[in-house]
C-alpha cells in the first residue's frame, strides 16, 4: 500500500522540522572534547527526531493502523525498532544494556503496546483500563532513574536522551496508533493564533505568580550582572532543552493523554457533577496531606489553589462555556499535575504548579496541540532565568 499524497506531504514536513532541529543541534551542542561523540549521536538524533515529528500525525497513525490490521507481529515492530536502536546506541558508547535499571526499558516500551493490542478490537469508549495503562506506564518512568539514559551526545553538553525520546514515541504509538485515541495533538504545526494563545496564557499566569509570589516572599528579583551574548546563548539553550526534555514529555502525558481521556470519559457519562464531586473529595485531602508534610509555612496553600480550580470549573460548567466535562477534567488533571511536584519540597511552588496545570491544559484545549501547551510550559520554567528572578523555598 503506497502512502497517499497527503501522507507524503506530512512526511516531507516532518523531514523539514528534523533538518531545522538538526541544524540547531549542530550549531549549539558541541562537546568540548568529544567531537566523535557528536558524530556517533548524529544519525540516532536524526532518526529519532524524524519519528518524533511524524508518529503523532493522524494521517500517519491511520496509515499505520491499516498496515498493522490487528497483527500482533506488526504491532510490536515499531517498539522493537526503538529498543534495538536504543541498545545499539548504548553498546556503541561502551555500556551494558542489560545492566541495572536498563532491564526495565523493554517493559516500558512494550507494555502499553501489547496491552492495547491484546484487545483485538477497536474500543471507542474510554474505560478504566485506559487509565490503568496510563498510571502503570507513567509511574515507573517518574520513580525509577534509568542509567545510562543515552544522552545526545553521550558525553559533554547534552541535548536530550534517547531514553526520554523513546518513552514519548512509544506512548504516542501505543495510545494514538494502537489504542486509537484521538486528539492527542502530538505534531508540530505553525499557527499564529495558537502561538498568540501560548504567549498571552504564559503572560497571564506569570503575572499571577509574580503578584502572589512577591507578597508571600516566595520570589525575589536578583537580575543579571551583564546582559551579553553568553547570557542570551544560555537562555536559548535552556529554552530548547526545557522544551524537548521536560515540557513536551509532561504535556504529552498530562494533557495529550490524561486530560484528553478524562474529558472524553466525562463526556461519555453525560454528567460532570459526579466527577466534580469525587474529584474534589479526593483532591482536598491529598492537597492538605502534601502541604502539611512539608517544612515551611502556608501549608494550606495547595488546598486553597485546589479549591480555586474546582470552584472555577464548577461555574464554567454551569455556564456551558464548553462541552460538558471539559473544565471538570481540567481541574482534576491540573490538581494532579501540581501535587506530583511534591518532590520540589516547596509548598508555594506546588500550589503554583496546580495553577500552571490549568494554564497548560487551557492552552491544549484551545489548540488541541501539546506542542503549544509545551511552549507555555517551557516559557514558565525558563522565566526565572529570562527575567532574573529567584525562588525562595
Backbone torsions as a table, in degrees:
resi	resn	phi	psi	omega
1	UNK	NA	121.4	-178.0
2	UNK	-84.5	143.0	177.4
3	UNK	-62.4	146.2	178.2
4	UNK	-72.6	168.1	178.0
5	UNK	-60.9	-39.4	178.9
6	UNK	-62.8	-42.7	179.1
7	UNK	-64.3	-41.4	179.0
8	UNK	-61.7	-40.0	177.9
9	UNK	-63.8	-42.1	-179.7
10	UNK	-64.8	-38.2	-180.0
11	UNK	-69.4	-33.7	175.5
12	UNK	-67.4	-38.1	176.0
13	UNK	-62.8	-40.5	177.7
14	UNK	-62.0	-39.3	177.9
15	UNK	-62.5	-39.6	179.0
16	UNK	-64.9	-45.3	177.1
17	UNK	-60.2	-39.9	-179.9
18	UNK	-64.8	-41.9	178.1
19	UNK	-61.4	-45.2	-179.7
20	UNK	-62.0	-43.6	-179.8
21	UNK	-68.8	-36.8	178.6
22	UNK	-63.9	-38.8	177.1
23	UNK	-62.9	-42.0	175.8
24	UNK	-62.8	-41.3	178.8
25	UNK	-59.4	-46.3	-179.2
26	UNK	-70.3	-32.2	-176.2
27	UNK	-76.1	-39.5	-170.3
28	UNK	-109.2	-21.4	-175.0
29	UNK	-112.3	82.1	179.7
30	UNK	-112.6	112.7	177.7
31	UNK	-59.4	134.2	-175.5
32	UNK	-61.1	-43.3	-175.5
33	UNK	-129.3	23.0	-176.0
34	UNK	-144.0	61.8	179.9
35	UNK	-65.3	-28.6	178.3
36	UNK	-63.0	-37.2	177.7
37	UNK	-61.9	-37.0	178.5
38	UNK	-64.5	-42.5	179.5
39	UNK	-65.7	-37.1	177.1
40	UNK	-67.1	-40.8	-176.8
41	UNK	-72.2	-27.9	-170.9
42	UNK	-56.5	-51.9	-179.9
43	UNK	-62.4	-36.4	177.1
44	UNK	-65.7	-42.2	177.9
45	UNK	-56.3	-48.0	-176.8
46	UNK	-64.3	-46.4	-178.2
47	UNK	-64.1	-47.8	-176.4
48	UNK	-67.0	-41.2	-178.2
49	UNK	-77.9	-23.2	170.6
50	UNK	-65.0	-43.2	174.7
51	UNK	-62.4	-40.2	-179.7
52	UNK	-57.0	-43.3	-178.3
53	UNK	-84.7	-4.4	-173.5
54	UNK	-112.6	-43.7	-165.5
55	UNK	-62.4	-26.4	-175.8
56	UNK	-87.2	-3.6	-178.6
57	UNK	-75.3	136.8	-175.2
58	UNK	-61.2	-39.0	179.5
59	UNK	-62.9	-36.8	178.5
60	UNK	-70.4	-44.6	179.1
61	UNK	-60.7	-43.2	179.8
62	UNK	-63.1	-43.5	179.7
63	UNK	-63.2	-41.6	179.3
64	UNK	-65.8	-41.0	179.7
65	UNK	-61.1	-38.5	178.3
66	UNK	-66.5	-42.5	179.7
67	UNK	-65.7	-39.5	-178.6
68	UNK	-70.0	-50.3	176.3
69	UNK	52.6	40.1	175.6
70	UNK	78.1	1.1	179.9
71	UNK	-79.2	116.1	-175.7
72	UNK	-61.6	-36.4	179.3
73	UNK	-61.2	-39.4	178.4
74	UNK	-75.4	-32.4	179.9
75	UNK	-60.8	-41.6	-174.4
76	UNK	-86.4	-1.4	-176.9
77	UNK	-62.9	-47.2	-178.2
78	UNK	-62.9	-50.8	177.3
79	UNK	-62.3	-31.2	178.0
80	UNK	-65.3	-39.5	176.9
81	UNK	-64.3	-42.5	177.4
82	UNK	-58.7	-45.4	-179.1
83	UNK	-65.1	-42.2	179.3
84	UNK	-60.8	-45.3	-179.5
85	UNK	-65.6	-39.8	179.5
86	UNK	-63.6	-49.8	-179.6
87	UNK	-65.7	-35.2	177.2
88	UNK	-62.2	-43.5	179.8
89	UNK	-63.7	-41.1	179.2
90	UNK	-65.4	-42.8	179.9
91	UNK	-64.8	-43.3	179.5
92	UNK	-57.9	-33.6	-179.3
93	UNK	-92.3	18.8	170.1
94	UNK	77.6	23.8	-179.3
95	UNK	-112.1	155.8	179.4
96	UNK	-91.7	114.0	-177.1
97	UNK	-73.2	-7.9	-179.2
98	UNK	-107.1	15.7	-176.4
99	UNK	-98.3	132.0	172.4
100	UNK	60.4	-134.7	-174.0
101	UNK	-71.9	-9.9	176.6
102	UNK	-62.0	-24.7	178.6
103	UNK	-65.3	-16.9	179.2
104	UNK	-77.3	-21.8	-173.4
105	UNK	-58.9	-45.3	178.4
106	UNK	-57.1	-38.9	177.6
107	UNK	-60.8	-47.4	-177.2
108	UNK	-62.2	-35.0	-178.0
109	UNK	-77.7	-41.4	-172.5
110	UNK	-91.6	-26.5	-172.6
111	UNK	-54.8	-58.7	-176.8
112	UNK	-66.4	-32.4	179.7
113	UNK	-63.9	-48.7	-179.0
114	UNK	-68.2	-35.0	179.7
115	UNK	-62.3	-47.8	-179.8
116	UNK	-73.2	-31.6	177.7
117	UNK	-68.6	-28.4	-177.9
118	UNK	-67.4	-18.0	179.3
119	UNK	-66.6	-32.1	177.4
120	UNK	61.1	12.3	173.1
121	UNK	-155.8	159.0	-178.1
122	UNK	-80.8	120.4	176.5
123	UNK	-105.0	108.7	-175.2
124	UNK	-76.0	-37.9	-177.5
125	UNK	-78.6	145.3	176.5
126	UNK	-78.8	130.2	178.6
127	UNK	-127.6	-177.5	-173.8
128	UNK	-71.7	-19.4	175.0
129	UNK	-64.7	-34.4	177.5
130	UNK	-63.0	-44.2	179.6
131	UNK	-70.2	-35.2	176.5
132	UNK	-63.3	-44.1	178.0
133	UNK	-60.5	-39.7	179.6
134	UNK	-62.3	-48.1	-177.3
135	UNK	-66.9	-46.9	-176.9
136	UNK	-65.4	-28.6	178.2
137	UNK	-80.4	-42.8	-172.8
138	UNK	-75.3	-38.8	-174.5
139	UNK	-56.5	-49.3	179.4
140	UNK	-61.7	-32.2	-178.5
141	UNK	-69.0	-25.3	-178.6
142	UNK	-97.6	-25.3	-174.7
143	UNK	-96.8	-22.8	-175.5
144	UNK	-116.6	127.1	178.8
145	UNK	-91.1	120.8	178.8
146	UNK	-91.9	128.9	-177.1
147	UNK	-139.5	128.2	1.0
148	UNK	-79.9	146.2	-179.2
149	UNK	-81.4	-8.0	-179.8
150	UNK	77.9	56.3	-178.5
151	UNK	-61.3	148.4	177.4
152	UNK	-113.3	107.6	-9.1
153	UNK	-70.4	170.4	-171.1
154	UNK	-65.1	-36.0	176.7
155	UNK	-123.2	168.8	179.3
156	UNK	81.3	-158.1	-177.9
157	UNK	-73.0	120.3	-171.5
158	UNK	-97.0	138.8	174.3
159	UNK	-78.8	-52.7	176.6
160	UNK	-165.9	-175.7	179.2
161	UNK	-116.8	147.3	176.6
162	UNK	-63.0	-35.5	179.1
163	UNK	-57.6	-46.9	-179.9
164	UNK	-64.9	-38.2	-179.4
165	UNK	-66.5	-42.5	-177.8
166	UNK	-71.2	-27.7	173.4
167	UNK	-62.6	-43.7	178.9
168	UNK	-64.6	-48.5	-177.2
169	UNK	-63.6	-42.5	-179.4
170	UNK	-67.8	-34.5	178.3
171	UNK	-68.4	-44.8	178.6
172	UNK	-62.2	-42.5	-179.8
173	UNK	-66.3	-45.2	-177.1
174	UNK	-65.9	-51.4	-176.1
175	UNK	-79.4	-38.7	-175.6
176	UNK	-82.8	-48.2	-176.3
177	UNK	-87.7	-55.8	-175.3
178	UNK	-72.2	-48.0	179.1
179	UNK	-74.7	-32.8	-179.7
180	UNK	84.1	24.9	179.0
181	UNK	-70.5	125.0	-179.5
182	UNK	-86.7	163.0	170.5
183	UNK	66.3	23.3	174.5
184	UNK	-62.4	-38.5	175.4
185	UNK	73.8	33.3	-178.5
186	UNK	-98.0	76.4	176.2
187	UNK	-159.8	144.0	-179.6
188	UNK	-80.2	136.3	175.7
189	UNK	-152.5	138.4	179.1
190	UNK	-94.6	117.3	-178.3
191	UNK	-141.7	115.9	-176.2
192	UNK	-62.8	-36.8	179.1
193	UNK	-64.1	-43.7	178.1
194	UNK	-64.4	-40.2	179.8
195	UNK	-64.0	-41.5	178.2
196	UNK	-63.7	-40.3	176.3
197	UNK	-58.3	-44.6	179.5
198	UNK	-61.6	-41.8	-177.0
199	UNK	-67.1	-47.7	-175.4
200	UNK	-72.6	-31.1	176.1
201	UNK	-65.8	-42.5	176.0
202	UNK	-59.9	-46.2	-178.8
203	UNK	-62.8	-45.4	-178.5
204	UNK	-64.0	-44.3	-179.6
205	UNK	-64.4	-45.6	-175.8
206	UNK	-71.5	-27.4	173.4
207	UNK	-63.8	-41.7	176.1
208	UNK	-60.9	-45.2	-179.5
209	UNK	-61.6	-42.9	-178.6
210	UNK	-65.8	-44.5	-178.6
211	UNK	-61.1	-49.1	-179.8
212	UNK	-71.7	-44.1	-175.1
213	UNK	-61.1	-42.8	178.8
214	UNK	-67.7	-34.2	-177.6
215	UNK	-74.0	-25.2	179.6
216	UNK	-107.2	14.6	178.0
217	UNK	57.7	38.5	176.8
218	UNK	-96.1	-25.8	-178.2
219	UNK	-125.1	142.3	171.1
220	UNK	-138.8	153.4	-179.2
221	UNK	-93.5	124.0	179.0
222	UNK	-113.7	-22.4	177.0
223	UNK	73.1	-173.4	177.6
224	UNK	-119.0	137.3	178.6
225	UNK	-61.7	-46.8	-179.3
226	UNK	-141.5	131.9	174.1
227	UNK	-97.1	97.9	-176.2
228	UNK	-131.8	-172.4	-177.9
229	UNK	-63.2	-35.5	179.8
230	UNK	-63.6	-41.0	178.9
231	UNK	-66.8	-44.7	179.2
232	UNK	-61.3	-41.5	177.4
233	UNK	-61.2	-43.9	180.0
234	UNK	-64.0	-43.3	179.2
235	UNK	-62.4	-44.1	-178.6
236	UNK	-62.4	-45.7	178.9
237	UNK	-63.7	-39.7	179.6
238	UNK	-64.9	-39.8	177.2
239	UNK	-60.6	-47.3	-179.3
240	UNK	-63.6	-48.6	-178.0
241	UNK	-62.5	-41.1	179.9
242	UNK	-65.0	-41.2	-179.4
243	UNK	-62.8	-49.8	-173.1
244	UNK	-83.4	-28.1	-176.5
245	UNK	-92.9	-34.7	-174.6
246	UNK	-115.7	-56.9	-169.4
247	UNK	-62.7	-50.6	-175.3
248	UNK	-67.8	-32.6	177.8
249	UNK	-64.3	-51.8	-177.5
250	UNK	-68.8	-36.4	179.6
251	UNK	-69.0	-36.4	176.1
252	UNK	-60.0	-49.5	-174.5
253	UNK	-76.0	-43.3	-174.8
254	UNK	-84.5	-31.3	-179.5
255	UNK	-105.8	-55.2	-176.0
256	UNK	-63.2	-32.0	-179.0
257	UNK	-107.5	-60.8	-173.0
258	UNK	-66.0	-56.0	179.8
259	UNK	-60.9	-40.2	178.5
260	UNK	-58.9	-50.1	-179.0
261	UNK	-67.5	-40.2	-176.7
262	UNK	-65.7	-43.8	178.8
263	UNK	-65.0	-36.1	176.6
264	UNK	-66.8	-40.3	-180.0
265	UNK	-65.5	-41.7	178.4
266	UNK	-66.0	-39.5	177.3
267	UNK	-61.4	-38.2	177.3
268	UNK	-63.5	-38.1	-178.3
269	UNK	-72.4	-19.7	178.3
270	UNK	61.6	25.5	173.5
271	UNK	-153.3	121.1	-179.9
272	UNK	-89.6	-21.5	-173.3
273	UNK	-64.3	-40.5	-179.4
274	UNK	-61.4	-44.4	179.1
275	UNK	-68.3	-35.7	179.3
276	UNK	-64.8	-47.2	-178.9
277	UNK	-64.5	-46.5	-179.8
278	UNK	-67.0	-39.6	178.4
279	UNK	-60.0	-45.6	179.5
280	UNK	-67.1	-40.1	-178.3
281	UNK	-63.1	-33.1	179.3
282	UNK	-85.7	-38.6	-173.2
283	UNK	-69.4	-40.4	-177.2
284	UNK	-61.9	-50.6	177.1
285	UNK	-60.1	-38.4	179.2
286	UNK	-65.1	-41.3	179.4
287	UNK	-64.5	-40.8	177.4
288	UNK	-65.9	-41.2	178.6
289	UNK	-61.3	-44.7	178.8
290	UNK	-61.6	-46.9	-177.2
291	UNK	-65.0	-41.8	-173.2
292	UNK	-89.6	1.5	174.5
293	UNK	-104.4	4.5	177.6
294	UNK	-110.7	152.0	179.0
295	UNK	-77.0	151.8	178.5
296	UNK	116.0	-174.4	179.7
297	UNK	-100.0	-174.4	177.7
298	UNK	55.6	45.1	-179.7
299	UNK	-60.9	-22.4	-177.1
300	UNK	-83.8	-6.5	-171.2
301	UNK	-62.5	-46.7	177.6
302	UNK	-59.2	-38.4	179.0
303	UNK	-67.1	-39.0	178.2
304	UNK	-62.5	-45.0	179.1
305	UNK	-63.5	-36.2	177.6
306	UNK	-63.8	-45.0	178.6
307	UNK	-62.5	-40.5	178.7
308	UNK	-61.1	-43.3	-179.5
309	UNK	-64.5	-46.0	-178.4
310	UNK	-69.8	-33.3	176.3
311	UNK	-65.8	-45.3	177.2
312	UNK	-60.1	-43.0	179.6
313	UNK	-62.4	-39.6	-178.4
314	UNK	-60.9	-49.1	-177.4
315	UNK	-71.7	-33.7	176.9
316	UNK	-68.6	-37.2	175.5
317	UNK	-65.4	-42.9	179.4
318	UNK	-62.8	-33.2	-177.8
319	UNK	-83.0	-6.7	178.9
320	UNK	56.9	44.3	177.8
321	UNK	-73.9	-17.4	-178.3
322	UNK	-151.1	168.5	176.2
323	UNK	-51.6	145.2	-175.8
324	UNK	-54.5	130.6	176.1
325	UNK	98.1	-12.6	-177.5
326	UNK	-60.9	-50.7	-175.4
327	UNK	-78.0	-27.1	173.9
328	UNK	-64.8	-46.5	176.5
329	UNK	-61.7	-37.2	179.2
330	UNK	-65.0	-42.6	179.1
331	UNK	-64.5	-42.8	-178.2
332	UNK	-64.9	-50.4	-177.6
333	UNK	-68.3	-33.5	178.6
334	UNK	-65.3	-40.6	178.2
335	UNK	-65.7	-44.5	177.5
336	UNK	-58.9	-45.7	-179.4
337	UNK	-59.4	-42.9	179.8
338	UNK	-67.0	-44.3	-175.0
339	UNK	-69.8	-28.1	178.5
340	UNK	-71.8	-7.1	173.9
341	UNK	-84.9	20.5	176.1
342	UNK	-54.4	-32.6	-178.1
343	UNK	-62.2	-19.0	179.7
344	UNK	-66.6	-27.6	178.6
345	UNK	77.4	5.2	-177.6
346	UNK	-115.4	118.4	-175.4
347	UNK	-62.3	-47.7	-178.4
348	UNK	-64.2	-39.3	179.6
349	UNK	-59.7	-41.0	179.7
350	UNK	-63.3	-43.0	177.2
351	UNK	-61.6	-42.7	177.3
352	UNK	-65.1	-34.9	179.4
353	UNK	-64.3	-33.1	175.4
354	UNK	-62.3	-45.8	178.8
355	UNK	-67.5	-37.2	177.0
356	UNK	-61.4	-38.8	177.0
357	UNK	-58.6	-36.7	176.7
358	UNK	-66.9	-43.0	179.9
359	UNK	-62.2	-45.7	179.6
360	UNK	-65.9	-43.6	-179.2
361	UNK	-65.2	-38.7	177.4
362	UNK	-61.6	-42.7	178.6
363	UNK	-62.9	-42.8	178.1
364	UNK	-61.8	-43.0	-178.9
365	UNK	-66.8	-32.4	179.0
366	UNK	-76.7	-30.5	-175.3
367	UNK	-108.6	-21.3	-172.9
368	UNK	53.0	40.3	-178.5
369	UNK	-148.0	118.5	-176.5
370	UNK	-73.2	-16.2	176.7
371	UNK	-65.3	-34.2	-179.4
372	UNK	-80.6	-36.0	172.9
373	UNK	-66.2	-31.0	176.4
374	UNK	-69.1	-30.5	175.7
375	UNK	-64.1	-44.5	176.6
376	UNK	-61.2	-45.5	179.7
377	UNK	-58.4	-45.3	178.9
378	UNK	-60.5	-47.4	-178.1
379	UNK	-64.7	-39.9	178.4
380	UNK	-63.4	-47.1	-178.3
381	UNK	-64.9	-29.5	-176.3
382	UNK	-98.1	-0.9	-176.4
383	UNK	-62.9	-34.8	178.8
384	UNK	-59.7	-44.7	178.7
385	UNK	-70.8	-42.2	-176.0
386	UNK	-62.2	-45.6	-173.2
387	UNK	-99.4	-5.5	177.3
388	UNK	80.4	36.6	176.2
389	UNK	-94.3	169.3	176.1
390	UNK	-144.4	133.5	176.1
391	UNK	-84.1	138.2	177.5
392	UNK	-111.4	103.9	-176.3
393	UNK	-80.2	NA	NA
